[in-house]
Amino acid sequence: MQRQQQYVEVAPGVRLWTERCGAPEAPALLLVMGAQASGLGWPDALVDALAARHQVIRYDHRDTGRSTSTFDQRPYPITDLARDVVAVLDGLGVERAHLVGMSLGGMLTQLVLADHPERVLSATLIGTCALSETPYVAPDGTEVPAAELPGIAPEVLEMWSRPVDDAGLDAELDRRVEHWRVLSGSQLDVDEAYFRDLERRIIEHTGTHVASTAHARAVDSDMLRTDELADTKVPTLVISAPAEPVFPPPHPHHLAQVIGGGTAQVVEIPGMGHALPSAVQGPLAEAILAHTASVSA
């Protein structure tokens, strides 16, 4: 499928790489990736499936891929990455779009949902947690404070605690494949060759194998949007991943409870963890397309 690349200036001296595919007249769908992740982290097959009904946009955050790297000279807060989402829409001339956010991208999507609902046709949240202090209400009626919901799996925390040294391309590819193995969870077989090929393409796209740590160092204050998320009228889909090791269940159902006064829909993707291997791409595309079609209807 033909892809159109374009750079968008989102702030003075900061430009982001973007890519569009699908019919230009189709409703726009913007993919928002997680921390330190290039837009190529959204697999081509998933993008193509979504482009059957949408003009699909993916982009590189600041300090990832081909976008400007500025953090070491001019540190920015995480909330600036949410402002970039709106700036990408502005730069591409898109008035409103369906937003799909994964991990940190799911948090950025919530910030846009709360602060700029007029720009959002629908939202889909994957592998993330609620930016809300509202307690989770368990099936038996027990209230669980948001801060006491299950945390990140120990094996993920251990891997994230390791220093990221430059030991060369092959060692960096090994590290990234191991990272995906841990993030994938335990319910699906991990296709190491798939993730190695994905990361090799991302490294070629970026022009360096040296990993950035900018987003991990960015200030994450001023991100709670309890009231705004409760009041939103934007149709929202929450993807539940049973093997999720970063924001495990019941985080998806907590999200569904706090958004739109409990109006968000939850769809489970069997076997899914905190990754997008081939096995989950078809069911995920079907869930997203069903959601955006219901909004259009």
Order of alpha helices (4+ residues) and beta strands (2+ residues): beta-beta-beta-alpha-beta-alpha-beta-alpha-beta-beta-beta-alpha-alpha-alpha-alpha-alpha-beta-alpha-beta-alpha
